[in-house]
Amino acid sequence: MTAHEKDALAALLDATDRQLPELPALLAARPREGGFFELLARHGLLDDEVRLLLVALSARLAGKPALPGAELSRRAAAGSAQRLSSLSLLLADGRLVARGLLLPDTLPADAPSAESAAFRVADHVLRRACEVFALRPPEPRVPADGPYLSQAELVGDLRRLSLAWRRRAARVFHLDPWSGTGIETHEAAGELIAEARAQGERVARRLSATPPADALPLLRFARAHDLGLDELVILVTVMFQELLEGVGAVDAVDLVKLVSESEADLLRRRQLLRPLQRKGLLQLEGAYEGKDLTADASLPNKVVDEMLGARAAKIRADERLDFHEYLRQLESSDPFFTDLTGRDGPPA
């Protein structure tokens, strides 16, 4: 964040709100660097596209989270010809919608549907704009690197990686089971794919750098069964679904989508679950003959116990379904917490 970026965005928003005649000149002279303007430049937005985005942002800040395309184009352009041009920028294959900057309630294929669709500015655009005016710039979080020192650290990283991959799958495959759990999926697919790939590469580096240790039962489990990162994330995701969300089984095809970046990738990985089933690590039930991806996938109880550590077996299966009870038991059970963190007793 710089004073120049703050002043430029403030001037643009003021000109947008008041429909000032100098708005075109301000758009042409806008910065190309800084958290907010770099986002616009990276997507190659034209002045008219930025204008539509600013109108949607201004409306959201004024308490109108969504505007019909007709209203959006009316506020962003003067005259019928310019409004028709604005509507063409709101189509599904346009940059604003295709790259996740404006979110329509239905994807508009033509001008009439763009006119009636309701558009709202994406959350990550709003966050970037808010950061420009923050009293203090946000401090970047530097992810830990190097070997894993505790089970809790490893489980936490795999939880974050699972969520990143779920967000990617929700966006790439329009996957309701993942997006329906409160996971943010407003960023453009390309950004989510890059973020998910970077997180996966970091976790893979840390796993490779971690020596065998009794304090890391999950790592011991992965190496004993010769699991790659994709297989490990599939299994821990099913485990998290059971322990944190009370979901006993997941559609098998959704697990393959979880570790895939595209439809072509999904086709290549369609046999990924079969080795896990042969090893007894994943149960596939209810599938049509020879069609693994039509099954419901779940974990045998012994696999959950092996992943968390032998002493985790003391926590009953019905307690795992209630996450609050699970946490209470975890925090009050010194032996189990030793398995989870690699330390004696719960942390201070």
N, C-alpha and C positions, 0 to 999 in steps of 0.2 A: 504494500500500500504506500502511495506517495501523495503529497499534497496536490500535485498536478492531476493525478488520477481522480482524487476526491473532488477537486474543483470542476473537472471536465464532466464527471458523471452528474454532479449536482446541477450544472448548467443544462445538461441534456434533459434531465428529469423535469426541471423547472420549465424548460421550453416545451416539453411534451405536455405537461399538465396545462399550461396556459396557451398552447397552440401558437407559439410565437413564430413570426416569419423568419427569424434567424436560425430556426432548427436545422434546415438543410445545410447551412454553412457550418454549424456546430458538428453535425454528423460527419461531414467531409473532413473536418480537422480533428476528429477524435483521436485519442492516443491508441497505439497498437500494443502497448505493453502495460503491465500491471495485472492483478488477479482477474478483474472483470473484463477489461478490454482485450487481454490476451486470449480469453475464451472466445470472444467474438472473432478475433483475427484468425485463430486456429481453425475455426469453421468456415472462414472465408466469407463472412456475411457481407452483403451489399448494404448500402445506406438504408434502402427501403426495408430490408429485413430487420436491421437494427431498430428502425423506427417502430415496426410492429412489436418487437420484443420489449421495447421501452414502454409502449402503451399497455401491454399485458402486465408488465412489472408494476407500473404506476397504478393500474386498476387493482392489482392484488394488494398493494400497500394501502389502498383506499377502502379496503374491505370487500372488494368484489373479486373473489379468487378466480372466477371464470367469466369470460366474455364471449358472446356469440361472434362468429366470424364477421357477420354483417356490421356489428358494432365496432369490432376491432379495426376493420378496414375503414369505417367511417371516421374513427378518431385518428387514424394514421395517415389519411390521405384527403386532399381537397379536390373535389370534382369527381364525376362519375368514371372518367377514364382511369384516373389514378386508383380509384377504389377497386375497379376490375383488376388492375395490375396487382394490387395488394392481395386480393382473393386468390390469385394464381400462386402467390408465394406461400399460401396456407395449405396447399395440397399435400397429400401423404408423402409424395416423393420429393417435396421441397426440402431445403436444408433445415428450416426451422423445426419441422415435424420429424423428418427422417433422422435427424441427429439429436432428438430428444430435448430441444430447447423450449419448444411449445408443445403442450400435451393436449390433444383434442379428446373429447369424450368418445367420438367415433372417427375413424380414419376417413378423411374426405378424399374422394376419388375425382371430384370435379367441382366446379365453382358453386353450383347449387348446394352441394353437401358441405362445402367449406363455409358457405354463408350461414347455414343452420347449426353447424357443429359449435360446441362450446370449447374454448381454448383457455388454458391457464399456463402461466410461466412455470417451468420446471423448478423443483426445489433447489437443485445445485446452482441454478442461475441466481435465485434469490439469495442463497448463501454467499456467493461471490460478491453480489452487490452490497450485502450487509457488512461484509468484511472491509469494504472500502471505507465505510464510515465508522468502523469500530474504534473505540477509544484507545485500545491497544491492539496491534496486529496479533493474530493468533500465533502461538508458538508451535512450530511444526513438531509433530511427534516422530521421533526417530525410532524405528522398530529395532528391537534387540537383535544382535547377530551373534555368531559363535555357537558353540555347542549348547544343547539343552542341559540345564542343571537340575531340573526337577520335573516330576510328572505333571504338576500344575501348570508349569510353563509350557510344556508340550501340548497338554490338553487345550490350554487357552489359545495357542497358535493354531491348532487344528480346528477349533471352534470358529475362529475368525476366518480361516481359509474356507471352511465349509460354507459360511455365510456369504463370502465373496463369490464362491462358485455358484451358490444358489441364486444370488442376484444376477449373475451372468446368465444362468439358465432361464431365469424368469424373463429376462429381456430378449434373449436370442430366440427362445422357443415359445414365448408367450405362455409360460408355465404357471397356471393358477395355483397349484398346490404349494409352490415355493413363494410366489408373490403374495399369496393370501395370508402369510404369517407375519405381516408387518414389515417385510424387507423392502427397503427403498429400491425402486427400479426405474428411476426417472432419467438417469444418465444415458447418454447415447451408448449403443451396443459396443462400439469400438473402444470407448473409454472403459467400460466394464470388463471387456475382454483383456485389455492391456493391464488393468489393475489386478484382475484375477491371475493372470499369467505371472506378473511380478511377485505377487504374494506366494504363489506356488513355488517359484524358483528360490525364493528366500527360505521357505520351510525346507525344501529339498537340500539346500546347502547346509542348513543347521543340522538336519538329520544325518547327513554324511559326516559331519564333523563331530558327532556325539559318540563317545566310546560306550561299549556295553556297561550297564549299571543296574544293580538290583532295584535302585530307587525309581527306575523308569520302566514299569511293567508294560506300558503301551509300546515302547520302543522294542522291548524284548519280544513282545507278541508279534510285532511287524517283521522282525528279523527271523523269528522262528518259522514263520509261514512264508517267508520270501515275498513280502508284499511291496509293491511299488507305491508311490505316493497316491496315484489314482485309486488303487484298491483300498489303501488305508483311509482315504477321505470318504469313500463310499461306506465303509464299515462304521467309521465314527459318526457319520451323518445319520445313519440308521440308529445308532446308539443315542445320539443327541435327540432325535425325534422321539425315542421311547422315554428317555430320562427327563427331558426338559419340556416336551410338548404332549406327552401321553399318547403318542401315536405308535401303535404296535407293529404296523406293517406299512411299507411304502411301495408304490407302483414301481416295478422293476425298471420300466423304460425311463422313469424320471431319474433314477440313479445313474443311468448311462448318459442321459442329458446333462446331469450334474457335472460330469467330467469332460464334456464335449464343448467345443467352441463354435461348431457349425453343424449343419445337417450332414455334410460330407464326413465330418469327424464322427458324428453319431453312427453313421453306417459302418465306418471302419471299426468302431468299438462295440458293435452289437453283441459280440460273444464274450464281452469282458466279465460278465457275472458267472459264467459257467465254471471257470476254475475255482472261484470262491465257493460255489456250491459243492464241487467235488471234494474240496478240503474240509467241508463241514463247517465253514465259517458263515455261510449265508443260506437261509432257507428260502426256496422259491416254491410257492404253493399256488394252486389254482390256475396254472398255465395251460394253454392249449398244447397239445402234443408237439414237441420240437420247437415251441415258440416261447423261449425264456422271457422275453420282454413283456409278455402278457400276464406274468405272474405277480403275486404280492410277495415282497421281499421283507424278511425279518431276521433277527439275530437269535440263535439259540442262547439260552441263559448262560451256559458255560462259556460262551465266547465273550459275553459282556463281562463276566467275572474275570476272565483271563486278560481282557483289555485293561480293566481298572486295577487288577491286582487281586491275589487270592483272598485277601482279607475283606475285599468288597462284598464277598458272598454273604457276610453277616447282615447286610442290608437287604431286607426282603423285596421281592419283585413288586409287590403292591405298594411298597413305600417309594420305589423308584418312580412310579406313575404320578405321585404327588411331589412336584419338585421342591416345594417348601419343606415338606417332611424330609425329603432326601437331603436338603442342605442342613436341616437341623441335625439329622443323624450324622452327617459328614463332619460338622463342626464340633459335635460333642463326642466323637469317637476317635480317641488318640491313635489307636492302631490303624484305622482306615485312613486318617489324615496323613499319617506317616507314609502310607503307600502313595497318596496323591501328591504330596509335596516333597517327599524325600527328607523331611525334617521330623523332629520329635515334637508331636503335638501341634495344635493349630497355631497360626501365626499370631503375633501380638497385634 
